[in-house]
Amino acid sequence: MIAIIKKELRNYFNHITGYVFLFFYTVLTAIFFVMTNVLQLNAEYFHTLINSIMIFMLMIPMLTMRLFAEEFAQKTDQLLYTAPISTSSIVLGKFLSACIMLFIGMAITFIFPYLLSNYGTLPMSRIIGTYVGYYLLGCAFISIGILVSVSTHSQVVAAIGSFAMIFLFFMMGGLIMAIPATREAGLISSAVFTAAVSYIFYSSTKNLWASGGVFAAQASFFGTIYMLMPSFYDGLAIRSLQWVSLVSRFQSFSMGILEVADVAYYITFSLLFCFFAINVIEKRRWA
């Protein structure tokens, strides 16, 4: 895995991608800093971080679009399939290299709160907490970008797909407001969840009978809950979307609160999407 990380970091800096990412990431953050802190005479730097999370929609696809799509386009993916290294090490190595690039970009932006500190005392605990959540949120988006990159042979398609997926998570709040809190919507959400889990299980095992058993077990579980406690489905669709909303989890960090549950959620989310990427590669590897 260390070799993969080093290789990808060299690729970032041997090509223009890494420099372009760091340049635009710093410039866009500086724009938010000027608009939020300098022009408004606001010493609360964490407001800049909160407002600048929109940068991820543009910058994360730049980091992840080439990680696998370039391998497929140049036919070097065959070396990955035959390399004496596990698929999980390849995916995690590429994921961690992109996370390191994001950390380097964030480290450059430390200069902005430093400039503010010359004019007063800053709430460093809140700034640090916001930075931690900011970084974990970015890593979660990187895992989404990796899954999209694994699924296509075109870097352009990977970039557009990553942008669309990240944009969807940003719009999750609007979707929550648009979905009714009815029992019927809750039943539909449980059916979608059941179908999704069964499909993922089938995609991983290729065992139709086992996948059917998983589907039947889930259907029986949700059916039993409906018979015993139908009120459980009232507002279930909204609660489900709130649970998967990445941006809403960031709110506690923006207040300087480091909740173990939120940290674990972001890490689990990132590993889950890396697992999906591993599954896609394994299917191709054995095809």
C-alpha positions as CSV (number, residue, x, y, z in Angstrom):
1,M,0.0,0.0,0.0
2,I,2.9,2.4,0.8
3,A,4.2,1.9,-2.7
4,I,0.8,2.8,-4.2
5,I,0.6,5.9,-2.1
6,K,4.1,7.0,-3.1
7,K,3.4,6.3,-6.8
8,E,0.2,8.3,-6.8
9,L,1.8,11.2,-5.0
10,R,4.6,11.2,-7.6
11,N,2.0,11.2,-10.3
12,Y,0.2,14.2,-8.8
13,F,3.4,16.2,-8.8
14,N,5.0,14.8,-12.0
15,H,1.9,16.0,-13.8
16,I,0.1,19.3,-13.6
17,T,-2.9,17.8,-11.7
18,G,-1.4,18.2,-8.3
19,Y,-0.2,21.8,-8.8
20,V,-3.5,22.8,-10.4
21,F,-5.4,21.3,-7.5
22,L,-3.3,23.1,-4.9
23,F,-3.4,26.4,-6.8
24,F,-7.2,26.5,-7.3
25,Y,-7.9,25.1,-3.8
26,T,-5.9,27.8,-2.2
27,V,-7.3,30.6,-4.5
28,L,-10.9,29.6,-4.0
29,T,-10.4,29.3,-0.2
30,A,-8.7,32.8,-0.3
31,I,-11.7,34.2,-2.1
32,F,-14.1,32.8,0.6
33,F,-11.6,34.2,3.3
34,V,-11.7,37.7,1.8
35,M,-15.5,37.7,1.3
36,T,-16.3,36.2,4.7
37,N,-13.6,37.6,7.0
38,V,-11.8,40.6,5.4
39,L,-14.6,42.5,3.7
40,Q,-17.0,41.8,6.5
41,L,-14.4,42.5,9.3
42,N,-15.3,39.1,10.7
43,A,-12.7,37.4,12.9
44,E,-14.5,34.0,13.0
45,Y,-12.5,31.9,10.5
46,F,-14.6,28.8,10.9
47,H,-17.3,30.7,8.9
48,T,-14.9,30.6,6.0
49,L,-14.5,26.8,6.3
50,I,-18.2,26.3,6.6
51,N,-18.9,28.4,3.5
52,S,-16.1,26.9,1.5
53,I,-17.2,23.3,1.7
54,M,-18.9,24.0,-1.7
55,I,-15.3,23.9,-3.1
56,F,-15.4,20.1,-2.8
57,M,-17.8,19.9,-5.7
58,L,-15.1,21.2,-8.0
59,M,-11.9,20.1,-6.4
60,I,-12.6,16.5,-5.4
61,P,-13.3,15.4,-8.9
62,M,-10.0,16.9,-10.0
63,L,-8.3,14.7,-7.4
64,T,-10.1,11.5,-8.1
65,M,-11.0,11.5,-11.8
66,R,-7.6,10.0,-13.0
67,L,-7.0,7.5,-10.2
68,F,-8.5,4.6,-12.0
69,A,-10.0,6.0,-15.2
70,E,-6.5,6.8,-16.4
71,E,-5.4,3.3,-15.7
72,F,-8.2,1.9,-17.8
73,A,-7.7,4.3,-20.6
74,Q,-4.0,3.6,-20.9
75,K,-4.6,-0.2,-20.4
76,T,-2.3,-0.3,-17.4
77,D,-5.1,-1.7,-15.3
78,Q,-4.0,-5.1,-16.4
79,L,-0.9,-4.6,-14.3
80,L,-3.1,-3.9,-11.3
81,Y,-5.1,-7.0,-11.9
82,T,-2.0,-9.2,-12.1
83,A,0.1,-7.4,-9.5
84,P,1.1,-9.4,-6.3
85,I,-0.9,-7.0,-4.2
86,S,-4.4,-7.1,-2.9
87,T,-7.2,-5.1,-4.6
88,S,-8.0,-3.5,-1.2
89,S,-4.4,-2.3,-0.9
90,I,-4.6,-0.7,-4.4
91,V,-7.9,1.1,-3.6
92,L,-6.9,2.2,-0.1
93,G,-3.5,3.4,-1.4
94,K,-5.1,5.6,-4.0
95,F,-7.7,6.8,-1.6
96,L,-5.0,7.7,1.0
97,S,-2.9,9.5,-1.6
98,A,-5.8,11.7,-2.5
99,C,-6.5,12.3,1.2
100,I,-2.9,13.4,1.6
101,M,-3.2,15.8,-1.3
102,L,-6.3,17.3,0.4
103,F,-4.4,17.6,3.7
104,I,-1.6,19.4,1.9
105,G,-4.1,21.9,0.5
106,M,-5.7,22.4,3.9
107,A,-2.2,22.9,5.4
108,I,-1.6,25.8,3.0
109,T,-4.8,27.5,4.1
110,F,-3.6,27.5,7.7
111,I,-2.1,30.9,6.8
112,F,-5.5,32.5,6.8
113,P,-6.3,32.0,10.5
114,Y,-2.7,32.8,11.3
115,L,-3.2,36.2,9.6
116,L,-6.3,36.8,11.7
117,S,-4.6,35.8,14.9
118,N,-2.4,38.9,14.5
119,Y,-5.5,41.1,15.2
120,G,-7.0,39.2,18.2
121,T,-7.5,35.9,19.9
122,L,-9.2,33.3,17.9
123,P,-11.5,30.4,19.1
124,M,-8.9,27.8,18.2
125,S,-10.8,24.9,19.6
126,R,-13.7,25.7,17.3
127,I,-11.4,26.3,14.3
128,I,-9.6,23.0,14.9
129,G,-12.9,21.1,15.3
130,T,-14.2,22.7,12.0
131,Y,-11.0,21.7,10.3
132,V,-11.3,18.1,11.5
133,G,-14.9,17.8,10.2
134,Y,-13.9,19.6,7.0
135,Y,-11.2,17.1,6.3
136,L,-13.4,14.1,7.2
137,L,-16.1,15.4,4.9
138,G,-13.6,15.9,2.1
139,C,-12.3,12.3,2.6
140,A,-15.8,11.0,2.4
141,F,-16.3,12.8,-1.0
142,I,-13.0,11.4,-2.2
143,S,-14.3,7.9,-1.6
144,I,-17.3,8.7,-3.7
145,G,-15.0,10.0,-6.5
146,I,-12.9,6.9,-6.4
147,L,-16.0,4.7,-6.8
148,V,-17.0,6.8,-9.8
149,S,-13.5,6.6,-11.3
150,V,-13.5,2.9,-10.9
151,S,-16.8,2.6,-12.8
152,T,-15.6,4.4,-16.0
153,H,-12.8,4.5,-18.5
154,S,-13.1,8.2,-19.2
155,Q,-11.6,10.9,-16.9
156,V,-14.1,13.4,-18.2
157,V,-17.0,11.1,-17.3
158,A,-15.4,10.4,-13.9
159,A,-15.1,14.1,-13.2
160,I,-18.7,14.8,-14.2
161,G,-20.0,11.8,-12.4
162,S,-18.1,12.7,-9.2
163,F,-19.4,16.3,-9.4
164,A,-23.0,15.0,-9.8
165,M,-22.7,12.6,-6.9
166,I,-21.2,15.2,-4.6
167,F,-23.8,17.8,-5.7
168,L,-26.5,15.2,-4.8
169,F,-25.2,15.0,-1.3
170,F,-25.1,18.8,-1.0
171,M,-28.7,18.9,-2.2
172,M,-29.8,16.3,0.4
173,G,-31.2,19.0,2.6
174,G,-33.5,20.1,-0.1
175,L,-34.6,16.5,-0.9
176,I,-35.4,16.0,2.8
177,M,-37.7,19.0,2.7
178,A,-39.4,17.8,-0.5
179,I,-40.1,14.3,0.7
180,P,-43.4,13.8,2.6
181,A,-43.3,12.4,6.1
182,T,-46.1,9.9,5.4
183,R,-46.2,6.2,6.3
184,E,-46.3,5.3,2.6
185,A,-43.1,7.2,1.9
186,G,-41.5,5.3,4.8
187,L,-42.6,2.0,3.3
188,I,-41.1,2.9,-0.1
189,S,-37.8,3.9,1.6
190,S,-37.6,0.5,3.3
191,A,-38.4,-1.3,0.0
192,V,-35.6,0.7,-1.7
193,F,-33.2,-0.1,1.1
194,T,-34.1,-3.8,1.0
195,A,-33.5,-3.9,-2.8
196,A,-30.2,-2.0,-2.6
197,V,-28.8,-4.3,0.1
198,S,-29.9,-7.4,-1.7
199,Y,-28.3,-6.2,-5.0
200,I,-25.0,-5.3,-3.2
201,F,-25.0,-8.8,-1.6
202,Y,-25.6,-10.4,-5.0
203,S,-23.0,-8.3,-6.7
204,S,-20.4,-9.4,-4.1
205,T,-21.3,-13.1,-4.0
206,K,-23.0,-13.9,-7.3
207,N,-25.2,-16.2,-5.3
208,L,-28.8,-15.7,-6.4
209,W,-30.3,-18.0,-3.7
210,A,-28.3,-16.4,-0.9
211,S,-29.3,-12.9,-2.2
212,G,-32.9,-14.0,-2.3
213,G,-32.6,-15.2,1.3
214,V,-31.2,-11.8,2.3
215,F,-34.1,-10.1,0.5
216,A,-36.7,-12.4,2.2
217,A,-35.1,-11.8,5.6
218,Q,-35.2,-8.1,5.2
219,A,-38.8,-8.1,3.9
220,S,-39.9,-10.3,6.8
221,F,-38.1,-7.9,9.3
222,F,-39.7,-4.8,7.9
223,G,-43.1,-6.5,7.5
224,T,-43.0,-7.6,11.2
225,I,-42.2,-4.1,12.3
226,Y,-45.1,-2.8,10.2
227,M,-47.5,-5.2,11.9
228,L,-46.3,-4.6,15.4
229,M,-45.4,-0.9,15.2
230,P,-46.7,0.8,12.0
231,S,-46.0,4.3,13.5
232,F,-42.3,3.4,13.0
233,Y,-42.7,4.2,9.3
234,D,-44.0,7.7,9.9
235,G,-41.3,10.0,8.7
236,L,-38.9,7.1,8.1
237,A,-37.9,8.4,4.7
238,I,-36.9,11.7,6.1
239,R,-35.0,10.1,9.0
240,S,-33.2,7.9,6.5
241,L,-32.0,10.8,4.4
242,Q,-31.0,12.7,7.4
243,W,-28.8,9.8,8.5
244,V,-27.0,9.5,5.1
245,S,-26.6,13.3,4.8
246,L,-22.9,14.0,4.9
247,V,-23.2,17.8,5.2
248,S,-25.6,17.7,8.1
249,R,-23.1,15.7,10.1
250,F,-20.6,18.6,9.6
251,Q,-22.7,20.9,11.7
252,S,-21.5,19.6,15.0
253,F,-17.9,20.0,13.9
254,S,-18.6,23.6,12.8
255,M,-19.5,24.3,16.5
256,G,-16.3,22.9,17.7
257,I,-17.9,19.7,19.0
258,L,-16.0,16.4,18.2
259,E,-18.6,13.7,18.4
260,V,-17.2,10.2,18.3
261,A,-20.3,9.0,16.4
262,D,-19.8,11.6,13.7
263,V,-16.1,10.8,13.3
264,A,-16.9,7.1,13.1
265,Y,-19.7,7.8,10.6
266,Y,-17.4,9.6,8.2
267,I,-14.7,6.9,8.5
268,T,-17.3,4.2,8.0
269,F,-18.8,6.0,5.0
270,S,-15.4,6.4,3.4
271,L,-14.5,2.7,3.9
272,L,-17.9,1.6,2.6
273,F,-17.4,3.4,-0.7
274,C,-13.9,2.1,-0.9
275,F,-15.3,-1.4,-0.4
276,F,-17.8,-0.8,-3.3
277,A,-14.8,0.3,-5.5
278,I,-12.9,-2.9,-4.4
279,N,-15.9,-5.0,-5.4
280,V,-16.1,-3.4,-8.8
281,I,-12.4,-4.1,-9.5
282,E,-12.7,-7.7,-8.2
283,K,-15.6,-8.3,-10.7
284,R,-13.4,-7.1,-13.5
285,R,-10.4,-8.9,-12.2
286,W,-12.1,-12.3,-12.4
287,A,-14.1,-11.6,-15.5
